[in-house]
Each structure stands twice: as C-alpha cells, then as structure tokens.
Amino acid sequence: MNRPPASKSGSTGQMIETAIEKALDPLASALKRATQPAAAKAAPGKPGLMISPLAVPFPTIPAIGGVEIATARAGFYKHERDDLVVFRFPEGASCAGVFTRHKVGSAPVDWCKRQLDADKGGGEGVKALVVNAGCANAFTGKAGADAARRTASEVAKRFDCRQRDIMLASTGVIGVVLDETKITARLPEIEAGLKADAWAQAGLGIMTTDTFPKGSYAECEIEGVKVKIAGIAKGSGMIAPDMATMLAFIVTDANIAPPVLKALLNLHVRTTFNSVTVDGDTSTNDTALLFATGASGAPRIGRVGDRRLKDFSAALDKVMLDLAHQLVRDGEGATKFVRVTVDGAASPASARKLAKSIADSPLVKTAIAGEDANWGRIVMAVGKTEEAVDRDRLAIHFGPHVAAVDGAPSPTYDEAKMSAYMKNAEIDITVHVGSGRASATVWTCDLTKRYIEINGDYRS
C-alpha cells in the first residue's frame, strides 16, 4: 500500500532530530565507553582464557635462603609456555606434606607419601622438588609409577642425592602416562638456570586453567631471628580439597624438623586449603608440601609444643590462607568471591558441613552469579544436610542486610538494598542455625556459564 507523502513540517522535524543525534553521537559513544568495564586481559597460561576479574597481583617475594628455582618448557603443552619447575634445597632441608584423600591418587602423590613416611624417618634431607603441568600422571597404573620413579632417579643423579630425597608433583589431564624423557631432557637447562629469585616464574610454570599465578609471602621471628616464608599454589577448578589443595609449595628458611612441619600443616590446613571450594570436586593430585631450609640461622625447632613457634605458626597460617583465597578468586569463570559463615551450630564439624553445603550448592552459586539474593536456596542447602538446625531460630544475612530471622522472612527486608549489595564483587553470607555455639567459615565463588565453557574445552 502506498503511503501519503510526509508533510513539510514532519520532514523538517526528522531532519532536526537526525542532526541532533549526529551531534550527540560522539558524546554518547564516549559515555558508553566510560561506563563499560575494561576489557579482560588474556591469561598467561592456557590460550583462550581471560584473567579473572577477582585476580590479585603476584607479590614481591625475596630470595629464601637455601632454595634455588628454575623453570623450562618440557613440552607437555602444545603452546609456548614453561611447564616444568624444579626447586633445589640445601643439605639437611626438611619436608612435610599433606595429600588428597581421593581413592584414585596419582603416581606422584603415591611417591611423595612413600618417601615422607614418618615410620621410615622421611622428610629429612630432601634435596629437590620436581613439578610438571599438563600431565597429571594419575590413573596410569604401573606405567605411571615407573615414570615417576625414573624421573626421581634421573634428578637424583643430577643432584647427587638419593631417589627418596626427590619430591614429585604433577597436574593436568588424568589418564595420560607421564613421558619422563620430556623432563630429563631439560635437566641440563634446569641446572644451569637455577636461581634464588624465580618465584614468579615458578608460579606461572605450574598453572593449568589458572588465569593468574598465585603467591604469598610473610615474615616472622624465632628467638629474635627474622624468618621468611614464601609459597606458590595452582588451582582454579576441581577444587574441594580434603587435605590441602590442588598444588601448593611453601618454603621457609627456618630450621624445623619434619614432624613439627607436619603438625603445623595439619593444624592450619583445616581452616585454609580445606575450607575452600570452587565446584565440589576433589582432585587425584592434591598436594601441599612445606620445606624448611634452615638457612636463616634461627635455632632448630624439634618439638611440636615449642612456644617459640607461635609467631611462625601465625605467619604460616597467613600464607596458607592467602593462597587458598587466591584459588577461589581464580575459580573457573568466577566473578564473585564469597565467604560463607555458619554460626550457632551444634559442633565445629556440623558448622563446617553446613557451610560447605551452602558453598557447594549449584543453586546457591548460580543465584549469586545472577546477583540474586535468593535466600530460599540457602534454606534448602542448610536443611538437606540433616545436621542439627533449629528452624524457628534460623537467620540469614547477606553482608549487613537481614534476609530472614527467627525462621521467617525479615520484616525489615529491603529488596532494593539487597539487590544493590549483590552487585559487589565480594559477598558475605552468614547463617545462624540456633543449635549451639560452634562456627565455621568456607570460601567459594559463583558458578557461571564460563565454567561450562572452560571445562567443556579442557582437553582441546
């Protein structure tokens, strides 16, 4: 159907409107650019990943007396990157470890546990740590165990020590036997490249789907002598550890015996590495190793109850918690860093189980991703545990805002304020269950579409 011609006045009005739009277009474009978030930067690890919006910068870590580090490209990845890290320690260094409780532990986990067996005096005189990324060497049977042993043997020959003095750790794809020749071929390069200040390179070298390297550093004193503690970790998915974390390596120049190191690790692991979750899945390769070189000149500590350990213990806890938090901040696809605290529980174990139920719930985590304070999903996550909960005393807070109190919606609930709070990058959820006095805190992140994308493409 033909349309009548536009009137002169209408045509003139359209012309004026078009002219105004053109004049304002540069201003509108500038305003749009100014209000949009900065473009994410490409991650230094796996191609196609962007650095997490929750990332924190790698700290300045000074040389730790007695330890030297080198990295190299062994070729476990197709793309250009370092994927082999070696630490060398001085004579008399001590070591302790905590490992996954996964029923299908990897070959390097089995190797380290065997060498650190307390009944055999393990952990004294450790000489080196060899870490590779790109191949987990897990679920590989005798072939994987033999590859681990051959790796330790060749490194021991190079560093003139016993096989048992070599610690091993691997991360990457499960079900692929480690080709140890890729490691041994790089040993001359590794030995020539050992240096005291390669912590940042080491943090990069152990990454898989991590989007930023994770490090931490602290200082303390033992009988007036300054002692340093430094650590690196990797992990962003398959994070729901039941011992430590994906991989974490901590070194101190204190002089501490292996049984004491083990006690300290066990003490702090529950509230650090064992209190974070990304997706509820536990790795076959989870390993945390703590090394003491003794190079600080501080007196040797050989007894667990030694009061001189007080400051050291606090500093170690600080490093471990910092690394654990960074794992959550780099959760695959994460946009929110979430602290879940349960108080008023019948026991610490009950509080921890309740907090983990909330932190692991896909429904809770997707609601957080959508910036929706759907506290009904928290009620669901609490009730399904079958832990002691007083329904009529249940209270739920999002930061300073009350969502529910005395087992019912809060009469002061303000949807606008709650929605504004949920836009924050860091979210605190507190749940009071009214059954006792115990409390526990677990850290987690949201669950976004990006998590599916990353894991759908993991092997490609």
PyMOL commands that set and color helices and strands:
alter all, ss='L'
color gray80, all
select helices_A, chain A and resi 8-35+107-115+118-120+141-159+163-165+181-184+187-193+199-205+258-269+273-275+307-329+348-360+362-369+375-383+391-393+415-421+449-456
alter helices_A, ss='H'
color red, helices_A
select strands_A, chain A and resi 68-72+84-88+94-99+128-135+166-173+214-222+225-234+247-252+287-292+337-345+395-398+401-405+408-409+426-432+438-445
alter strands_A, ss='S'
color yellow, strands_A
deselect
rebuild
show_as cartoon
